[in-house]
Amino acid sequence: MRVLAAMSGGVDSAVAAARAVDAGHDVVGVHLALSRAGGTLRTGSRGCCTIEDALDARRAADLLGIPFYVWDFSERFRDDVIDDFVSEYRAGRTPNPCMRCNEKIKFAALLERALELGFDAVCTGHYATLVDGPHGRELHRASDEAKDQSYVLGVLTEDQLAHTYFPLGTTPSKAVVRAEAAERGLTVAQKPDSHDICFIPDGDTRGWLAERVGAEQGEVVDRDGAVVGRHEGAHAFTVGQRRGLQLGVPAADGKPRFVLEVRPVSNTVVVGPKEALATAEIAGERHSWAGRAPDGGAFDCHVQIRAHADPVPARATVADGTVTVIPEAPFDGVAPGQTAVLYDGTRVIGQFTIARTVSAVPQNA
């Protein structure tokens, strides 16, 4: 195949590109510049897509003997990922920018350009497995459950999976990847994994949002509507949060309270007991299927609501463009804006963005 290897500057993408070369493919490396004012250095394991990362990617490509390019996707990244992140928080939802980046940048904008240039597939260092099943290409979990990234890839469609290549999917552990990188002489062998939100490298999401959304004081109320505190901006809170609430009125039972809901229109944050975070039903929109759509309007599955959450057995129903999921046991602390990924065993069925939740604990309980 003619393969375009997306090289972030990290060890995973470097080894993935190396394995694509070893497999006999015609490989070209590309690094995506996602900011026109990128930092020159990373801060430990925070951030990515910096000038340092681009140089690391180029060194890896040179060692592998493959052509290498840097493509400017900064404008698309700003519009589809950063602006979406801000607007979602402004609307009181909790977005996942990694999902949007995979959906809009790596497997939409990048893949579209790759196909236009005659490439057969885009190769990345994601930990997930592709299987050619009876009904076409399927997306499955990686062999290494600790590194599995099938959740953040749940936005990929059948057409995108047909042009995707994950050489690391069957690797037993990250330690094996690092050892292989060192054996190949790749300088990124011990480079720290990036984490947190790449475009907020200092990790201060609250401060970053305050500059863009604006900090406006509002009330913190309990489930009955009684004012128990004040805040400096509802955007700084997310469902399930316990710390930083600064409540002036303690709970009657003396127990900690958690954020249950963010109401952006009234700039109000609702708090309550931990038990009230239990969610008996979720429903959402913007759904997509990672392969053939499920047969019929209802089906059994497992549902994962965070990248590292345990999958929960559930019953899903699809009707009028909305996916509704009722779990066997309540979810814990689900926020609108999160992504729910549906599984059949290790296979990803599809995903949707959560728009509505139903508490398992009545308000007067």
URUR-V541411 format. One record per helix or strand of 3 or more residues. SS is the DSSP state (helix for helix, strand for strand). FROM is the first residue (numbers start at 1). TO is the last residue. Records with the same first field share a line. If there is no record, write none. Layout:
SS->FROM-TO ; FROM-TO
//
This chain:
strand->2-6 ; 26-33 ; 67-72 ; 121-123 ; 129-133 ; 136-140 ; 218-221 ; 227-231 ; 258-263 ; 268-272 ; 278-289 ; 298-304 ; 312-319 ; 322-327 ; 339-344 ; 347-359
helix->11-22 ; 51-64 ; 74-90 ; 97-116 ; 158-161 ; 174-184 ; 205-213 ; 234-236 ; 274-277
//
